[in-house]
Amino acid sequence: MTPDHEPVRLQYWPPSHTIDAPDPWPEAYEFGTVDDAVAFAMTQSPANREVAWLRTAEGEILKPAQIRRLWELRRDH
């Protein structure tokens, strides 16, 4: 990543956690684009399959249903 380009961060939490939980965010997988992060989230199975949360470079947080919808839209094209 270049200094002026923040990475997209894909993180996995247990289903019992929420994005507003006081716990620190777990270590992230970093990607250059939302498309790359969505593809990873939908095609890879990390150990102890947890729930994917995606933080965009702009700070937006995409929840699992939103990630799944982006994947479906990508596959439709």
N, CA, C and O atoms as a Tinker XYZ file with bonds, in Angstrom:
   308  protein
     1  N      0.835000   -1.180000    0.000000    73     2
     2  CA     0.000000    0.000000    0.000000    64     1     3
     3  C      0.882000    1.248000    0.000000    63     2     4     5
     4  O      1.949000    1.269000    0.614000    81     3
     5  N      0.438000    2.245000   -0.670000    73     3     6
     6  CA     1.155000    3.511000   -0.638000    64     5     7
     7  C      0.674000    4.308000    0.566000    63     6     8     9
     8  O     -0.414000    4.043000    1.078000    81     7
     9  N      1.459000    5.281000    1.034000    73     7    10
    10  CA     1.057000    6.038000    2.220000    64     9    11
    11  C     -0.285000    6.739000    2.075000    63    10    12    13
    12  O     -0.986000    6.928000    3.069000    81    11
    13  N     -0.659000    7.129000    0.863000    73    11    14
    14  CA    -1.926000    7.837000    0.686000    64    13    15
    15  C     -3.090000    6.897000    0.368000    63    14    16    17
    16  O     -4.185000    7.356000    0.044000    81    15
    17  N     -2.861000    5.599000    0.459000    73    15    18
    18  CA    -3.926000    4.640000    0.162000    64    17    19
    19  C     -4.072000    3.669000    1.334000    63    18    20    21
    20  O     -3.223000    2.804000    1.552000    81    19
    21  N     -5.151000    3.827000    2.075000    73    19    22
    22  CA    -5.397000    2.930000    3.200000    64    21    23
    23  C     -5.895000    1.592000    2.679000    63    22    24    25
    24  O     -6.693000    1.548000    1.743000    81    23
    25  N     -5.431000    0.503000    3.278000    73    23    26
    26  CA    -5.902000   -0.815000    2.840000    64    25    27
    27  C     -7.326000   -1.095000    3.314000    63    26    28    29
    28  O     -7.822000   -0.482000    4.259000    81    27
    29  N     -7.954000   -2.024000    2.638000    73    27    30
    30  CA    -9.244000   -2.566000    3.067000    64    29    31
    31  C     -8.901000   -3.677000    4.048000    63    30    32    33
    32  O     -8.025000   -4.496000    3.772000    81    31
    33  N     -9.573000   -3.714000    5.175000    73    31    34
    34  CA    -9.253000   -4.703000    6.207000    64    33    35
    35  C    -10.401000   -5.684000    6.380000    63    34    36    37
    36  O    -11.550000   -5.297000    6.595000    81    35
    37  N    -10.064000   -6.955000    6.282000    73    35    38
    38  CA   -11.026000   -8.032000    6.487000    64    37    39
    39  C    -10.668000   -8.710000    7.795000    63    38    40    41
    40  O     -9.528000   -9.129000    8.000000    81    39
    41  N    -11.650000   -8.814000    8.676000    73    39    42
    42  CA   -11.398000   -9.407000    9.980000    64    41    43
    43  C    -12.476000  -10.428000   10.298000    63    42    44    45
    44  O    -13.587000  -10.376000    9.771000    81    43
    45  N    -12.125000  -11.343000   11.159000    73    43    46
    46  CA   -13.058000  -12.391000   11.563000    64    45    47
    47  C    -13.251000  -12.353000   13.070000    63    46    48    49
    48  O    -12.291000  -12.315000   13.839000    81    47
    49  N    -14.504000  -12.363000   13.468000    73    47    50
    50  CA   -14.865000  -12.422000   14.882000    64    49    51
    51  C    -15.835000  -13.569000   15.081000    63    50    52    53
    52  O    -16.509000  -13.978000   14.136000    81    51
    53  N    -15.918000  -14.094000   16.294000    73    51    54
    54  CA   -16.940000  -15.092000   16.581000    64    53    55
    55  C    -18.330000  -14.466000   16.390000    63    54    56    57
    56  O    -18.485000  -13.258000   16.565000    81    55
    57  N    -19.315000  -15.251000   16.042000    73    55    58
    58  CA   -20.671000  -14.719000   15.808000    64    57    59
    59  C    -21.245000  -13.955000   17.000000    63    58    60    61
    60  O    -22.130000  -13.119000   16.818000    81    59
    61  N    -20.765000  -14.222000   18.212000    73    59    62
    62  CA   -21.304000  -13.559000   19.400000    64    61    63
    63  C    -20.840000  -12.108000   19.553000    63    62    64    65
    64  O    -21.410000  -11.367000   20.353000    81    63
    65  N    -19.823000  -11.692000   18.805000    73    63    66
    66  CA   -19.316000  -10.321000   18.899000    64    65    67
    67  C    -20.069000   -9.392000   17.958000    63    66    68    69
    68  O    -20.658000   -9.826000   16.968000    81    67
    69  N    -20.035000   -8.118000   18.284000    73    67    70
    70  CA   -20.599000   -7.102000   17.397000    64    69    71
    71  C    -19.510000   -6.072000   17.104000    63    70    72    73
    72  O    -18.492000   -6.019000   17.794000    81    71
    73  N    -19.729000   -5.266000   16.088000    73    71    74
    74  CA   -18.730000   -4.260000   15.732000    64    73    75
    75  C    -18.597000   -3.192000   16.811000    63    74    76    77
    76  O    -17.601000   -2.470000   16.852000    81    75
    77  N    -19.595000   -3.088000   17.684000    73    75    78
    78  CA   -19.552000   -2.089000   18.746000    64    77    79
    79  C    -18.999000   -2.648000   20.055000    63    78    80    81
    80  O    -18.965000   -1.944000   21.064000    81    79
    81  N    -18.570000   -3.899000   20.042000    73    79    82
    82  CA   -18.025000   -4.511000   21.257000    64    81    83
    83  C    -16.786000   -3.735000   21.702000    63    82    84    85
    84  O    -16.051000   -3.200000   20.872000    81    83
    85  N    -16.560000   -3.677000   23.011000    73    83    86
    86  CA   -15.400000   -2.912000   23.497000    64    85    87
    87  C    -14.052000   -3.588000   23.219000    63    86    88    89
    88  O    -13.004000   -2.956000   23.355000    81    87
    89  N    -14.076000   -4.854000   22.835000    73    87    90
    90  CA   -12.838000   -5.568000   22.541000    64    89    91
    91  C    -12.121000   -4.914000   21.363000    63    90    92    93
    92  O    -12.772000   -4.374000   20.469000    81    91
    93  N    -10.791000   -4.954000   21.351000    73    91    94
    94  CA   -10.075000   -4.444000   20.176000    64    93    95
    95  C    -10.340000   -5.340000   18.972000    63    94    96    97
    96  O    -10.591000   -6.537000   19.110000    81    95
    97  N    -10.278000   -4.737000   17.798000    73    95    98
    98  CA   -10.480000   -5.525000   16.582000    64    97    99
    99  C     -9.357000   -6.541000   16.456000    63    98   100   101
   100  O     -8.209000   -6.234000   16.777000    81    99
   101  N     -9.670000   -7.749000   15.991000    73    99   102
   102  CA    -8.617000   -8.748000   15.800000    64   101   103
   103  C     -7.701000   -8.373000   14.636000    63   102   104   105
   104  O     -8.010000   -7.480000   13.848000    81   103
   105  N     -6.575000   -9.069000   14.543000    73   103   106
   106  CA    -5.640000   -8.814000   13.454000    64   105   107
   107  C     -6.347000   -8.958000   12.110000    63   106   108   109
   108  O     -7.173000   -9.853000   11.929000    81   107
   109  N     -6.025000   -8.089000   11.185000    73   107   110
   110  CA    -6.732000   -8.036000    9.905000    64   109   111
   111  C     -5.922000   -8.627000    8.763000    63   110   112   113
   112  O     -4.691000   -8.651000    8.785000    81   111
   113  N     -6.662000   -9.106000    7.759000    73   111   114
   114  CA    -6.086000   -9.408000    6.451000    64   113   115
   115  C     -6.236000   -8.106000    5.678000    63   114   116   117
   116  O     -7.318000   -7.519000    5.679000    81   115
   117  N     -5.185000   -7.641000    5.022000    73   115   118
   118  CA    -5.250000   -6.382000    4.287000    64   117   119
   119  C     -5.305000   -6.636000    2.786000    63   118   120   121
   120  O     -4.621000   -7.514000    2.260000    81   119
   121  N     -6.136000   -5.846000    2.108000    73   119   122
   122  CA    -6.332000   -5.958000    0.660000    64   121   123
   123  C     -6.304000   -4.568000    0.045000    63   122   124   125
   124  O     -6.560000   -3.571000    0.719000    81   123
   125  N     -5.992000   -4.517000   -1.234000    73   123   126
   126  CA    -5.959000   -3.251000   -1.953000    64   125   127
   127  C     -7.323000   -2.763000   -2.389000    63   126   128   129
   128  O     -7.519000   -1.565000   -2.592000    81   127
   129  N     -8.279000   -3.691000   -2.537000    73   127   130
   130  CA    -9.620000   -3.306000   -2.986000    64   129   131
   131  C    -10.687000   -4.060000   -2.203000    63   130   132   133
   132  O    -10.435000   -5.123000   -1.635000    81   131
   133  N    -11.876000   -3.485000   -2.187000    73   131   134
   134  CA   -13.023000   -4.150000   -1.564000    64   133   135
   135  C    -13.320000   -5.447000   -2.303000    63   134   136   137
   136  O    -13.626000   -6.458000   -1.670000    81   135
   137  N    -13.237000   -5.437000   -3.630000    73   135   138
   138  CA   -13.499000   -6.656000   -4.415000    64   137   139
   139  C    -12.584000   -7.805000   -4.000000    63   138   140   141
   140  O    -13.038000   -8.940000   -3.855000    81   139
   141  N    -11.309000   -7.516000   -3.811000    73   139   142
   142  CA   -10.368000   -8.564000   -3.389000    64   141   143
   143  C    -10.719000   -9.105000   -2.008000    63   142   144   145
   144  O    -10.656000  -10.313000   -1.779000    81   143
   145  N    -11.086000   -8.221000   -1.093000    73   143   146
   146  CA   -11.444000   -8.647000    0.262000    64   145   147
   147  C    -12.728000   -9.470000    0.256000    63   146   148   149
   148  O    -12.829000  -10.469000    0.968000    81   147
   149  N    -13.708000   -9.057000   -0.542000    73   147   150
   150  CA   -14.968000   -9.797000   -0.644000    64   149   151
   151  C    -14.712000  -11.188000   -1.216000    63   150   152   153
   152  O    -15.252000  -12.173000   -0.712000    81   151
   153  N    -13.898000  -11.275000   -2.256000    73   151   154
   154  CA   -13.595000  -12.576000   -2.861000    64   153   155
   155  C    -12.918000  -13.498000   -1.847000    63   154   156   157
   156  O    -13.244000  -14.683000   -1.776000    81   155
   157  N    -11.993000  -12.972000   -1.075000    73   155   158
   158  CA   -11.328000  -13.781000   -0.054000    64   157   159
   159  C    -12.335000  -14.254000    0.989000    63   158   160   161
   160  O    -12.355000  -15.430000    1.351000    81   159
   161  N    -13.166000  -13.337000    1.470000    73   159   162
   162  CA   -14.147000  -13.679000    2.506000    64   161   163
   163  C    -15.114000  -14.766000    2.042000    63   162   164   165
   164  O    -15.555000  -15.592000    2.840000    81   163
   165  N    -15.438000  -14.764000    0.757000    73   163   166
   166  CA   -16.437000  -15.700000    0.254000    64   165   167
   167  C    -15.843000  -17.007000   -0.274000    63   166   168   169
   168  O    -16.585000  -17.949000   -0.551000    81   167
   169  N    -14.528000  -17.078000   -0.415000    73   167   170
   170  CA   -13.946000  -18.299000   -0.987000    64   169   171
   171  C    -12.955000  -19.002000   -0.066000    63   170   172   173
   172  O    -12.563000  -20.136000   -0.341000    81   171
   173  N    -12.547000  -18.360000    1.008000    73   171   174
   174  CA   -11.576000  -18.963000    1.926000    64   173   175
   175  C    -12.266000  -19.357000    3.226000    63   174   176   177
   176  O    -13.277000  -18.768000    3.608000    81   175
   177  N    -11.722000  -20.335000    3.883000    73   175   178
   178  CA   -12.277000  -20.788000    5.155000    64   177   179
   179  C    -11.209000  -20.732000    6.240000    63   178   180   181
   180  O    -10.472000  -21.697000    6.436000    81   179
   181  N    -11.122000  -19.615000    6.939000    73   179   182
   182  CA   -10.134000  -19.549000    8.007000    64   181   183
   183  C    -10.458000  -20.567000    9.102000    63   182   184   185
   184  O    -11.592000  -21.033000    9.212000    81   183
   185  N     -9.470000  -20.901000    9.894000    73   183   186
   186  CA    -9.678000  -21.853000   10.987000    64   185   187
   187  C    -10.808000  -21.372000   11.879000    63   186   188   189
   188  O    -10.962000  -20.174000   12.113000    81   187
   189  N    -11.593000  -22.315000   12.372000    73   187   190
   190  CA   -12.717000  -21.987000   13.263000    64   189   191
   191  C    -13.666000  -20.972000   12.630000    63   190   192   193
   192  O    -14.049000  -19.988000   13.263000    81   191
   193  N    -14.031000  -21.216000   11.409000    73   191   194
   194  CA   -14.869000  -20.311000   10.602000    64   193   195
   195  C    -15.675000  -19.337000   11.458000    63   194   196   197
   196  O    -16.625000  -19.729000   12.135000    81   195
   197  N    -15.290000  -18.089000   11.419000    73   195   198
   198  CA   -15.961000  -17.048000   12.164000    64   197   199
   199  C    -16.635000  -16.106000   11.194000    63   198   200   201
   200  O    -16.609000  -16.329000    9.983000    81   199
   201  N    -17.233000  -15.063000   11.714000    73   199   202
   202  CA   -17.981000  -14.116000   10.901000    64   201   203
   203  C    -17.042000  -13.051000   10.344000    63   202   204   205
   204  O    -16.238000  -12.477000   11.079000    81   203
   205  N    -17.148000  -12.793000    9.049000    73   203   206
   206  CA   -16.315000  -11.787000    8.390000    64   205   207
   207  C    -16.922000  -10.396000    8.561000    63   206   208   209
   208  O    -18.132000  -10.205000    8.440000    81   207
   209  N    -16.053000   -9.439000    8.844000    73   207   210
   210  CA   -16.398000   -8.021000    8.887000    64   209   211
   211  C    -15.353000   -7.316000    8.037000    63   210   212   213
   212  O    -14.170000   -7.654000    8.093000    81   211
   213  N    -15.785000   -6.339000    7.252000    73   211   214
   214  CA   -14.860000   -5.669000    6.346000    64   213   215
   215  C    -14.865000   -4.177000    6.645000    63   214   216   217
   216  O    -15.926000   -3.557000    6.720000    81   215
   217  N    -13.684000   -3.603000    6.813000    73   215   218
   218  CA   -13.568000   -2.154000    6.990000    64   217   219
   219  C    -12.932000   -1.571000    5.742000    63   218   220   221
   220  O    -11.820000   -1.946000    5.370000    81   219
   221  N    -13.637000   -0.654000    5.097000    73   219   222
   222  CA   -13.114000   -0.041000    3.880000    64   221   223
   223  C    -12.086000    1.023000    4.227000    63   222   224   225
   224  O    -11.950000    1.415000    5.386000    81   223
   225  N    -11.372000    1.481000    3.225000    73   223   226
   226  CA   -10.376000    2.533000    3.413000    64   225   227
   227  C    -11.027000    3.819000    3.928000    63   226   228   229
   228  O    -10.375000    4.630000    4.585000    81   227
   229  N    -12.306000    3.997000    3.628000    73   227   230
   230  CA   -13.026000    5.196000    4.067000    64   229   231
   231  C    -13.566000    5.048000    5.485000    63   230   232   233
   232  O    -14.144000    5.992000    6.022000    81   231
   233  N    -13.387000    3.868000    6.105000    73   231   234
   234  CA   -13.868000    3.651000    7.458000    64   233   235
   235  C    -15.233000    3.015000    7.555000    63   234   236   237
   236  O    -15.721000    2.773000    8.659000    81   235
   237  N    -15.867000    2.735000    6.420000    73   235   238
   238  CA   -17.175000    2.082000    6.433000    64   237   239
   239  C    -17.005000    0.627000    6.869000    63   238   240   241
   240  O    -16.028000   -0.024000    6.501000    81   239
   241  N    -17.945000    0.127000    7.643000    73   239   242
   242  CA   -17.906000   -1.259000    8.093000    64   241   243
   243  C    -19.003000   -2.032000    7.376000    63   242   244   245
   244  O    -20.183000   -1.693000    7.471000    81   243
   245  N    -18.600000   -3.072000    6.660000    73   243   246
   246  CA   -19.550000   -3.924000    5.957000    64   245   247
   247  C    -19.764000   -5.196000    6.756000    63   246   248   249
   248  O    -18.812000   -5.895000    7.103000    81   247
   249  N    -21.008000   -5.484000    7.041000    73   247   250
   250  CA   -21.376000   -6.663000    7.814000    64   249   251
   251  C    -21.491000   -7.866000    6.884000    63   250   252   253
   252  O    -21.504000   -7.712000    5.663000    81   251
   253  N    -21.573000   -9.061000    7.457000    73   251   254
   254  CA   -21.603000  -10.274000    6.630000    64   253   255
   255  C    -22.653000  -10.268000    5.512000    63   254   256   257
   256  O    -22.354000  -10.691000    4.395000    81   255
   257  N    -23.853000   -9.807000    5.783000    73   255   258
   258  CA   -24.886000   -9.785000    4.740000    64   257   259
   259  C    -24.498000   -8.850000    3.592000    63   258   260   261
   260  O    -24.783000   -9.140000    2.430000    81   259
   261  N    -23.855000   -7.741000    3.914000    73   259   262
   262  CA   -23.416000   -6.802000    2.880000    64   261   263
   263  C    -22.281000   -7.400000    2.048000    63   262   264   265
   264  O    -22.232000   -7.219000    0.831000    81   263
   265  N    -21.378000   -8.107000    2.707000    73   263   266
   266  CA   -20.289000   -8.772000    1.983000    64   265   267
   267  C    -20.861000   -9.818000    1.031000    63   266   268   269
   268  O    -20.447000   -9.912000   -0.125000    81   267
   269  N    -21.808000  -10.594000    1.521000    73   267   270
   270  CA   -22.445000  -11.627000    0.693000    64   269   271
   271  C    -23.140000  -11.006000   -0.514000    63   270   272   273
   272  O    -23.061000  -11.546000   -1.617000    81   271
   273  N    -23.824000   -9.871000   -0.316000    73   271   274
   274  CA   -24.529000   -9.204000   -1.428000    64   273   275
   275  C    -23.530000   -8.693000   -2.475000    63   274   276   277
   276  O    -23.776000   -8.817000   -3.675000    81   275
   277  N    -22.411000   -8.123000   -2.027000    73   275   278
   278  CA   -21.397000   -7.674000   -2.991000    64   277   279
   279  C    -20.864000   -8.849000   -3.807000    63   278   280   281
   280  O    -20.607000   -8.710000   -5.003000    81   279
   281  N    -20.699000  -10.001000   -3.166000    73   279   282
   282  CA   -20.248000  -11.203000   -3.856000    64   281   283
   283  C    -21.273000  -11.630000   -4.910000    63   282   284   285
   284  O    -20.912000  -11.964000   -6.039000    81   283
   285  N    -22.544000  -11.616000   -4.532000    73   283   286
   286  CA   -23.602000  -11.988000   -5.483000    64   285   287
   287  C    -23.650000  -11.023000   -6.658000    63   286   288   289
   288  O    -23.814000  -11.450000   -7.801000    81   287
   289  N    -23.510000   -9.745000   -6.396000    73   287   290
   290  CA   -23.508000   -8.756000   -7.481000    64   289   291
   291  C    -22.324000   -8.980000   -8.409000    63   290   292   293
   292  O    -22.457000   -8.867000   -9.628000    81   291
   293  N    -21.179000   -9.293000   -7.843000    73   291   294
   294  CA   -19.975000   -9.545000   -8.637000    64   293   295
   295  C    -20.176000  -10.755000   -9.544000    63   294   296   297
   296  O    -19.782000  -10.739000  -10.710000    81   295
   297  N    -20.780000  -11.785000   -9.008000    73   295   298
   298  CA   -20.982000  -13.023000   -9.769000    64   297   299
   299  C    -22.038000  -12.857000  -10.856000    63   298   300   301
   300  O    -22.019000  -13.570000  -11.860000    81   299
   301  N    -22.967000  -11.909000  -10.654000    73   299   302
   302  CA   -24.016000  -11.668000  -11.639000    64   301   303
   303  C    -23.488000  -10.977000  -12.889000    63   302   304   305
   304  O    -24.141000  -10.991000  -13.932000    81   303
   305  N    -22.319000  -10.377000  -12.787000    73   303   306
   306  CA   -21.784000   -9.630000  -13.945000    64   305   307
   307  C    -20.796000  -10.431000  -14.718000    63   306   308
   308  O    -20.257000   -9.950000  -15.715000    81   307
